[in-house]
Amino acid sequence: MADTILDLLTGADGAPAIGAPDAQPLTHGGLRALVHDTVATLNGFGIGRGDKVAIVLPNGPEMAAAFIAIAGGAVTCPLNPSYRADEFAFYMDDLKARALVVMQGQDTPAREAAARLGTPILELVPAGPAGAFTLVGGTPGAAARPGLAGADDVGLVLHTSGTTSRPKIVPLLHRNLAASARHIGATLALQPGETCLNIMPLFHIHGLIAATLSSLAAGGQVVCTPGFNALRFFALLDAVRPDWYTAVPTMHQAILERAKRNAEIIARAPLRFIRSSSASLPPQVMTELEAVFGAPVIESYGMTEAAHQMASNPLPPRARKPGSVGIAAGPEVGIMDDAGHILPRGALGEIVIRGPNVTPGYESNPDANLKAFADGWFRTGDQGTLDDEGYLRITGRLKEIINRGGEKVSPLEVDEALMDHPAVQQVVTFAVPHAKLGEEVGAAVVLRENTTCTEAELRDFARAKLADFKVPRHVVFLAEIPKGATGKLQRIGLAEKLGLGA
């Protein structure tokens, strides 16, 4: 059984592994050699297993290769390149990073943060095919734990998004990462020689594991773009001719907006499937994507603490259920009540998971671990139900459920109802503070091009589908809904951002 990232890399020597538009790909043999060379270089700089290396690189093949190669013998800690100096300083200090890796010649506030903390800077110098590199700038030293990482070594550390509290540190062992990559490969029936077009950020679990590691573990190739750009997507699709791509719902929606004028490209660059994860995909978007691309849309359910994938809709001929995130796809999935009891099928409660891809626990945070784990199960913080066939339906984040005077409203249910209106392209339902009720229902709406709709019309439309207490009391029309760094819509704090409520 492959239990480390290096164990997973069994693709044919000459087969492409990491690519980029307009570049020669790095082969699987070349990637394996890069892992060994990088680990030897890091060991020579006194960095070994268990030592954390912060990585601040632009999206692209070097970032994908650096994640794989540095994880081979140290702990990778990718950070969002768009952070400010103070944010870099916070995360690097919180991680106790032993070094910072940046692109040679690239100006980034991370350099200032490293100087402030006295953290050594290693410069990545691209060398040859896509993703190949060398590291320079370290001072010689002896690593306390040299050599290649083992299954129980930490390979990747990420912070939780921390929307409501201090971000928590999530360590993922090599065995967690390897299990998740295998689960994704099995779910999607990934084959050697297949290509994934990566448009996800590579500081995020979705891009790192679903796009990059699962492709490499299957003996395939990941082609890394500079990031998501809806205007460039179809040119990339035409140039790369991938077998699949994976994205968050907001990206799929932006792609759909431009699909009609790119029908010729879609016809000559057929996809085997499209994957969606990291947020709920409105059923209406799934239906439209499948019609436009003529390919099945596989919605999956992932989170950082599970090294990404937990559940997924299966490939045809098995059923894909719009509005559901599918069946358990790796770990066991259950529904738990507040007292810690596993509930029968059909009951509503907190989604819990356990399995080989789940983190052993947050770093240096016993209080968080006490709340997060119950009898061997990890509490996801999501609410949902399992149907008779084992398909999981998410009703919302527990902390995002709107409590309107004791009546609970699922934002996802309101989203779905409003998305049926022909003028609505995108919607995010959120809580608005209210002096007497505690919270009221608000909705931010983006209309389709060349359509009109008033707040009164939309509320009347919602009233025909929803109980009165679920109908949004505030409807805000926007050109674009504010999103987080990974393209996810942010419900928490949206009322404050839009200047609504108490």
C-alpha positions as CSV (number, residue, x, y, z in Angstrom):
1,M,0.0,0.0,0.0
2,A,1.3,3.5,-0.9
3,D,1.6,5.4,2.4
4,T,3.7,8.4,1.5
5,I,3.5,10.9,-1.4
6,L,6.7,9.4,-2.9
7,D,5.2,5.9,-2.7
8,L,2.3,7.2,-4.8
9,L,4.5,8.4,-7.6
10,T,4.7,5.2,-9.7
11,G,3.9,6.6,-13.2
12,A,6.0,5.5,-16.2
13,D,9.4,7.2,-16.3
14,G,8.8,9.1,-19.6
15,A,5.1,9.9,-19.0
16,P,4.2,13.5,-18.4
17,A,3.5,14.4,-14.8
18,I,3.5,18.2,-14.3
19,G,2.7,20.5,-17.3
20,A,2.0,24.1,-18.1
21,P,0.6,25.8,-21.2
22,D,3.4,26.4,-23.7
23,A,6.1,24.3,-21.8
24,Q,7.7,20.9,-21.9
25,P,6.2,18.7,-19.2
26,L,8.2,17.3,-16.3
27,T,8.0,13.5,-16.5
28,H,7.1,11.1,-13.7
29,G,10.8,10.0,-13.7
30,G,11.9,13.6,-13.5
31,L,9.5,14.3,-10.7
32,R,10.8,11.3,-8.6
33,A,14.4,12.5,-9.2
34,L,13.3,16.1,-8.2
35,V,11.9,14.8,-4.9
36,H,15.2,13.0,-4.0
37,D,17.3,16.1,-5.1
38,T,15.1,18.5,-3.1
39,V,15.2,16.4,0.1
40,A,19.0,16.2,-0.2
41,T,19.2,20.0,-0.7
42,L,16.9,20.7,2.3
43,N,18.9,18.3,4.5
44,G,22.1,20.2,3.5
45,F,20.4,23.3,4.8
46,G,19.6,21.6,8.1
47,I,15.9,21.0,7.3
48,G,14.4,17.6,7.6
49,R,11.3,15.6,8.5
50,G,9.0,17.5,10.9
51,D,10.5,20.9,10.0
52,K,8.0,23.3,8.5
53,V,8.7,25.1,5.3
54,A,6.4,28.0,4.3
55,I,5.9,28.2,0.6
56,V,4.8,31.4,-1.1
57,L,4.8,30.8,-4.9
58,P,2.4,31.9,-7.7
59,N,0.0,29.3,-9.1
60,G,1.8,27.3,-11.6
61,P,3.9,24.2,-12.2
62,E,6.7,25.2,-9.8
63,M,4.2,25.4,-6.9
64,A,2.8,21.9,-7.7
65,A,6.3,20.5,-7.9
66,A,7.5,22.3,-4.8
67,F,4.6,20.9,-2.8
68,I,5.4,17.3,-3.9
69,A,9.2,17.6,-3.6
70,I,9.4,19.5,-0.3
71,A,6.8,17.1,1.3
72,G,9.2,14.3,0.4
73,G,11.4,15.2,3.4
74,A,9.9,18.1,5.3
75,V,6.5,19.7,6.1
76,T,5.0,21.9,3.3
77,C,3.0,24.9,4.5
78,P,1.6,26.7,1.4
79,L,0.4,30.3,2.0
80,N,-1.8,32.5,0.0
81,P,0.5,34.7,-2.1
82,S,-1.9,37.6,-1.9
83,Y,-1.5,38.0,1.9
84,R,0.0,41.3,3.3
85,A,3.2,41.3,5.3
86,D,1.4,41.2,8.7
87,E,-0.6,38.2,7.6
88,F,2.5,36.4,6.4
89,A,4.2,37.2,9.7
90,F,1.2,35.9,11.7
91,Y,1.0,32.6,9.8
92,M,4.8,32.0,9.7
93,D,5.1,32.7,13.4
94,D,2.1,30.5,14.2
95,L,3.7,27.7,12.2
96,K,7.2,28.2,13.6
97,A,8.4,27.9,10.0
98,R,12.1,26.9,9.6
99,A,12.4,28.4,6.2
100,L,10.4,30.4,3.5
101,V,10.5,29.4,-0.1
102,V,9.9,32.2,-2.7
103,M,10.5,32.5,-6.4
104,Q,13.9,33.9,-7.2
105,G,13.6,37.6,-8.3
106,Q,9.9,37.9,-7.2
107,D,9.0,40.7,-4.8
108,T,6.6,39.5,-2.1
109,P,5.7,40.9,1.3
110,A,6.5,37.4,2.6
111,R,10.2,38.4,2.3
112,E,9.7,41.3,4.7
113,A,7.8,39.1,7.1
114,A,10.6,36.5,7.1
115,A,13.2,39.2,7.7
116,R,11.1,40.4,10.7
117,L,11.0,36.9,12.1
118,G,14.6,36.0,11.3
119,T,13.3,33.1,9.0
120,P,15.8,31.9,6.4
121,I,14.7,32.5,2.8
122,L,15.2,29.8,0.1
123,E,14.9,31.0,-3.5
124,L,13.3,28.7,-6.0
125,V,15.0,28.8,-9.4
126,P,13.0,27.3,-12.3
127,A,15.2,24.8,-14.3
128,G,14.2,23.1,-17.5
129,P,10.8,21.5,-18.0
130,A,7.6,22.7,-16.3
131,G,7.9,22.6,-12.6
132,A,11.6,21.6,-12.4
133,F,13.6,23.7,-10.0
134,T,16.5,24.1,-7.7
135,L,16.6,25.7,-4.2
136,V,19.4,28.2,-3.4
137,G,20.2,30.6,-0.6
138,G,20.2,28.4,2.5
139,T,23.1,28.1,5.0
140,P,24.7,24.7,5.6
141,G,23.5,22.7,8.5
142,A,22.7,19.2,9.7
143,A,19.0,18.1,9.8
144,A,17.8,16.5,13.0
145,R,15.7,14.0,11.0
146,P,17.2,13.7,7.5
147,G,16.0,11.4,4.7
148,L,12.7,10.6,3.1
149,A,9.4,11.1,5.0
150,G,7.5,8.1,6.4
151,A,3.8,7.4,6.5
152,D,3.4,8.9,10.0
153,D,5.4,12.1,9.2
154,V,3.4,15.3,8.6
155,G,3.5,16.2,4.9
156,L,1.2,19.2,4.7
157,V,0.0,21.8,7.2
158,L,-2.8,24.2,6.4
159,H,-4.7,26.7,8.5
160,T,-8.5,26.5,8.7
161,S,-10.2,29.6,7.3
162,G,-11.0,31.0,10.7
163,T,-14.1,33.0,9.7
164,T,-15.3,33.2,13.3
165,S,-12.2,32.6,15.4
166,R,-8.4,32.2,15.4
167,P,-7.4,29.9,12.5
168,K,-6.5,26.3,13.6
169,I,-3.5,24.5,12.4
170,V,-4.4,21.2,10.5
171,P,-1.5,18.7,10.1
172,L,-2.0,16.0,7.5
173,L,0.2,12.9,7.6
174,H,1.6,11.3,4.5
175,R,-0.8,8.4,5.1
176,N,-3.8,10.8,5.2
177,L,-2.7,12.5,1.9
178,A,-2.0,9.1,0.2
179,A,-5.3,7.7,1.3
180,S,-7.2,10.8,0.0
181,A,-5.4,10.7,-3.4
182,R,-6.3,7.0,-3.8
183,H,-9.9,7.7,-2.8
184,I,-10.3,10.4,-5.4
185,G,-8.6,8.3,-8.1
186,A,-10.9,5.4,-7.4
187,T,-14.0,7.7,-7.4
188,L,-13.1,9.2,-10.7
189,A,-11.6,6.1,-12.3
190,L,-8.4,8.1,-13.1
191,Q,-6.1,6.4,-15.6
192,P,-2.4,6.8,-16.6
193,G,-2.1,9.2,-19.5
194,E,-5.1,11.4,-18.5
195,T,-4.7,15.1,-18.0
196,C,-6.3,17.4,-15.4
197,L,-6.5,21.1,-16.1
198,N,-5.8,22.8,-12.7
199,I,-7.5,26.2,-12.3
200,M,-7.7,25.9,-8.4
201,P,-5.3,27.9,-6.1
202,L,-2.4,25.6,-5.1
203,F,-2.4,26.9,-1.5
204,H,-5.7,25.2,-1.0
205,I,-6.4,21.5,-0.3
206,H,-8.7,21.2,-3.4
207,G,-6.0,22.1,-5.9
208,L,-3.2,20.3,-4.0
209,I,-4.9,17.0,-3.5
210,A,-7.9,16.7,-5.9
211,A,-6.2,18.1,-9.0
212,T,-2.5,17.6,-8.3
213,L,-1.8,14.6,-6.1
214,S,-4.7,12.4,-7.3
215,S,-3.6,12.9,-11.0
216,L,0.0,12.0,-10.2
217,A,-1.0,9.0,-8.1
218,A,-2.9,7.7,-11.1
219,G,0.1,8.0,-13.4
220,G,-1.5,11.0,-15.1
221,Q,-0.6,14.6,-15.6
222,V,-1.7,17.9,-14.0
223,V,-1.4,21.0,-16.2
224,C,-1.0,24.0,-14.0
225,T,-2.4,27.4,-15.0
226,P,-1.5,30.8,-13.4
227,G,-4.9,30.6,-11.6
228,F,-8.5,30.9,-12.6
229,N,-9.4,33.4,-15.3
230,A,-12.8,33.0,-16.9
231,L,-11.7,35.0,-19.9
232,R,-8.7,32.6,-20.6
233,F,-10.4,29.3,-19.6
234,F,-11.6,28.3,-23.1
235,A,-8.3,29.1,-24.7
236,L,-6.6,26.8,-22.2
237,L,-9.2,24.1,-22.7
238,D,-8.4,24.3,-26.4
239,A,-4.7,24.3,-26.0
240,V,-4.4,21.6,-23.3
241,R,-7.4,19.3,-24.3
242,P,-7.7,17.9,-20.8
243,D,-9.8,14.9,-19.7
244,W,-11.2,16.8,-16.8
245,Y,-11.1,19.8,-14.5
246,T,-12.2,20.4,-10.9
247,A,-13.4,23.8,-9.5
248,V,-15.6,25.5,-7.0
249,P,-19.2,26.4,-8.0
250,T,-18.5,30.1,-8.5
251,M,-15.8,29.2,-11.1
252,H,-18.3,26.8,-12.9
253,Q,-20.8,29.6,-13.0
254,A,-18.3,32.1,-14.5
255,I,-17.3,29.4,-17.1
256,L,-21.0,28.9,-18.0
257,E,-21.5,32.6,-18.6
258,R,-18.9,32.4,-21.4
259,A,-19.8,28.9,-22.7
260,K,-22.3,29.9,-25.5
261,R,-19.7,31.9,-27.4
262,N,-17.2,29.1,-27.0
263,A,-19.3,26.2,-28.3
264,E,-16.8,25.3,-31.0
265,I,-14.0,24.8,-28.5
266,I,-16.3,22.7,-26.2
267,A,-17.1,20.5,-29.2
268,R,-13.5,19.9,-30.2
269,A,-12.2,19.5,-26.6
270,P,-14.5,17.0,-25.0
271,L,-14.2,16.3,-21.3
272,R,-14.7,12.8,-19.7
273,F,-16.2,14.5,-16.6
274,I,-16.3,17.8,-14.7
275,R,-15.7,17.8,-10.9
276,S,-17.2,20.3,-8.4
277,S,-16.2,20.6,-4.7
278,S,-15.5,22.9,-1.7
279,A,-19.0,24.4,-1.7
280,S,-22.5,23.3,-2.6
281,L,-23.3,23.3,-6.3
282,P,-26.8,24.6,-7.1
283,P,-28.7,21.8,-8.9
284,Q,-29.6,24.3,-11.6
285,V,-25.9,24.9,-12.3
286,M,-25.2,21.1,-12.5
287,T,-27.9,20.6,-15.0
288,E,-26.7,23.5,-17.2
289,L,-23.1,22.4,-17.0
290,E,-24.0,18.9,-18.1
291,A,-26.1,20.2,-21.0
292,V,-23.4,22.6,-22.2
293,F,-20.4,20.3,-21.9
294,G,-22.1,17.0,-22.7
295,A,-20.2,15.5,-19.7
296,P,-21.3,14.2,-16.3
297,V,-20.7,16.7,-13.4
298,I,-19.4,14.9,-10.3
299,E,-20.1,16.8,-7.2
300,S,-17.9,15.9,-4.2
301,Y,-17.7,17.0,-0.6
302,G,-14.3,17.9,0.9
303,M,-12.7,19.7,3.7
304,T,-9.1,20.4,4.9
305,E,-9.3,18.1,7.9
306,A,-10.2,15.1,5.7
307,A,-7.2,15.8,3.3
308,H,-10.1,16.9,1.0
309,Q,-12.5,14.2,-0.1
310,M,-15.2,12.7,2.1
311,A,-18.1,11.9,-0.2
312,S,-18.8,12.0,-3.9
313,N,-21.4,11.4,-6.5
314,P,-20.3,8.4,-8.5
315,L,-19.5,8.2,-12.2
316,P,-22.2,7.0,-14.6
317,P,-23.9,4.6,-14.9
318,R,-24.5,4.9,-11.1
319,A,-26.9,7.7,-10.1
320,R,-25.8,11.3,-9.7
321,K,-28.3,13.1,-7.5
322,P,-28.4,16.9,-8.0
323,G,-28.4,18.7,-4.6
324,S,-26.5,15.7,-3.0
325,V,-22.8,15.4,-2.5
326,G,-23.1,11.7,-3.1
327,I,-22.0,8.6,-1.2
328,A,-19.1,8.0,1.2
329,A,-16.0,8.1,-0.9
330,G,-13.1,7.1,1.3
331,P,-13.9,7.7,5.0
332,E,-17.1,6.4,6.8
333,V,-19.8,9.1,6.9
334,G,-22.4,9.3,9.6
335,I,-25.0,11.7,11.1
336,M,-24.6,12.5,14.8
337,D,-26.9,14.2,17.3
338,D,-25.7,16.7,20.0
339,A,-25.2,13.9,22.5
340,G,-22.8,12.0,20.3
341,H,-25.1,9.3,19.1
342,I,-25.1,8.1,15.5
343,L,-28.5,8.6,14.0
344,P,-30.5,6.4,11.6
345,R,-30.9,7.1,7.8
346,G,-33.1,10.1,7.1
347,A,-32.4,11.9,10.4
348,L,-31.0,15.4,10.4
349,G,-27.9,16.1,12.4
350,E,-24.2,16.9,12.2
351,I,-22.2,15.1,9.5
352,V,-19.3,13.1,11.1
353,I,-16.5,11.1,9.4
354,R,-13.7,8.7,10.3
355,G,-11.1,7.0,8.2
356,P,-7.5,6.9,7.0
357,N,-7.6,10.3,5.3
358,V,-8.7,12.2,8.5
359,T,-6.2,14.4,10.4
360,P,-5.2,13.0,13.8
361,G,-6.1,16.3,15.3
362,Y,-5.4,20.1,15.3
363,E,-1.8,21.1,16.3
364,S,-1.3,22.3,19.9
365,N,-5.1,22.9,20.4
366,P,-6.5,20.4,23.0
367,D,-9.7,22.5,23.4
368,A,-10.5,22.4,19.6
369,N,-9.7,18.6,19.5
370,L,-12.1,18.0,22.4
371,K,-14.9,19.7,20.5
372,A,-14.0,18.2,17.1
373,F,-13.7,14.5,17.9
374,A,-16.3,12.3,19.5
375,D,-15.8,8.6,20.0
376,G,-13.3,8.4,17.1
377,W,-15.5,10.4,14.7
378,F,-14.5,13.9,13.5
379,R,-17.4,16.5,13.7
380,T,-17.4,18.4,10.4
381,G,-19.5,21.3,11.6
382,D,-21.9,20.7,8.7
383,Q,-25.6,19.7,9.1
384,G,-27.1,17.1,6.8
385,T,-29.0,13.8,6.2
386,L,-28.2,10.5,4.6
387,D,-31.0,9.0,2.4
388,D,-31.9,5.3,2.1
389,E,-29.3,4.8,-0.6
390,G,-26.5,6.4,1.5
391,Y,-26.5,9.7,-0.5
392,L,-25.5,12.7,1.6
393,R,-27.4,16.0,1.5
394,I,-25.9,19.0,3.2
395,T,-28.3,21.5,4.7
396,G,-25.7,24.0,5.7
397,R,-22.8,24.9,8.1
398,L,-24.2,24.6,11.6
399,K,-22.8,28.1,12.3
400,E,-24.4,29.4,9.1
401,I,-27.9,28.1,9.9
402,I,-30.1,31.2,10.4
403,N,-32.0,31.3,13.7
404,R,-35.0,33.5,13.2
405,G,-36.6,33.8,16.6
406,G,-36.1,30.1,17.2
407,E,-37.1,29.0,13.7
408,K,-34.1,27.5,11.9
409,V,-33.5,28.4,8.2
410,S,-31.1,26.5,6.0
411,P,-29.4,29.1,3.7
412,L,-28.9,26.4,1.0
413,E,-32.6,25.7,0.9
414,V,-33.3,29.4,0.2
415,D,-30.4,29.6,-2.4
416,E,-32.0,26.7,-4.3
417,A,-35.5,28.2,-4.3
418,L,-34.3,31.6,-5.6
419,M,-32.0,30.0,-8.2
420,D,-35.1,28.7,-10.0
421,H,-36.1,32.3,-10.9
422,P,-35.1,32.7,-14.6
423,A,-33.4,36.1,-13.9
424,V,-31.2,34.8,-11.1
425,Q,-27.7,33.8,-12.0
426,Q,-26.1,33.6,-8.5
427,V,-27.4,33.9,-4.9
428,V,-26.0,33.6,-1.4
429,T,-28.4,33.6,1.6
430,F,-27.1,34.9,4.9
431,A,-28.1,36.0,8.4
432,V,-28.9,39.6,9.1
433,P,-28.8,40.7,12.7
434,H,-32.2,41.7,14.1
435,A,-33.0,43.4,17.5
436,K,-36.0,41.3,18.4
437,L,-35.7,38.0,16.4
438,G,-31.9,37.7,16.7
439,E,-31.5,37.0,13.0
440,E,-33.4,37.7,9.8
441,V,-33.0,36.2,6.3
442,G,-31.0,38.2,3.8
443,A,-30.1,37.3,0.2
444,A,-27.4,38.8,-2.1
445,V,-28.3,38.2,-5.8
446,V,-26.6,38.6,-9.1
447,L,-28.9,38.8,-12.1
448,R,-28.3,37.2,-15.5
449,E,-27.2,39.6,-18.3
450,N,-30.0,41.6,-19.9
451,T,-32.6,40.6,-17.3
452,T,-34.5,42.6,-14.6
453,C,-36.1,41.7,-11.4
454,T,-37.3,43.7,-8.3
455,E,-37.0,42.8,-4.7
456,A,-40.8,42.5,-4.4
457,E,-40.9,40.1,-7.4
458,L,-38.2,37.9,-6.0
459,R,-39.9,37.8,-2.6
460,D,-43.2,36.9,-4.2
461,F,-41.4,34.1,-6.2
462,A,-39.8,32.8,-2.9
463,R,-43.1,32.9,-1.1
464,A,-44.6,30.4,-3.5
465,K,-41.8,27.9,-2.7
466,L,-40.9,28.6,0.9
467,A,-42.6,29.0,4.3
468,D,-43.0,32.7,5.1
469,F,-40.3,32.7,7.8
470,K,-37.7,31.5,5.2
471,V,-38.5,34.3,2.7
472,P,-35.6,36.8,2.6
473,R,-36.6,40.1,4.3
474,H,-33.6,41.8,2.7
475,V,-32.6,41.3,-1.0
476,V,-29.5,43.1,-2.2
477,F,-28.7,43.1,-6.0
478,L,-25.0,43.1,-6.7
479,A,-22.8,43.0,-9.8
480,E,-20.6,40.4,-8.0
481,I,-20.9,38.6,-4.6
482,P,-17.8,39.0,-2.4
483,K,-15.8,35.7,-2.3
484,G,-13.0,34.3,-0.2
485,A,-9.4,33.6,-1.5
486,T,-10.4,30.2,-2.9
487,G,-13.5,31.4,-4.7
488,K,-16.0,30.3,-2.1
489,L,-18.9,32.5,-1.2
490,Q,-18.7,33.8,2.3
491,R,-22.0,33.8,4.2
492,I,-20.6,34.7,7.7
493,G,-20.0,38.4,8.0
494,L,-21.7,39.3,4.7
495,A,-24.4,41.4,6.4
496,E,-21.7,43.5,8.0
497,K,-19.8,43.8,4.6
498,L,-23.1,45.0,3.0
499,G,-24.0,47.4,5.8
500,L,-27.2,45.5,6.8
501,G,-28.7,44.9,10.2
502,A,-28.3,46.0,13.8
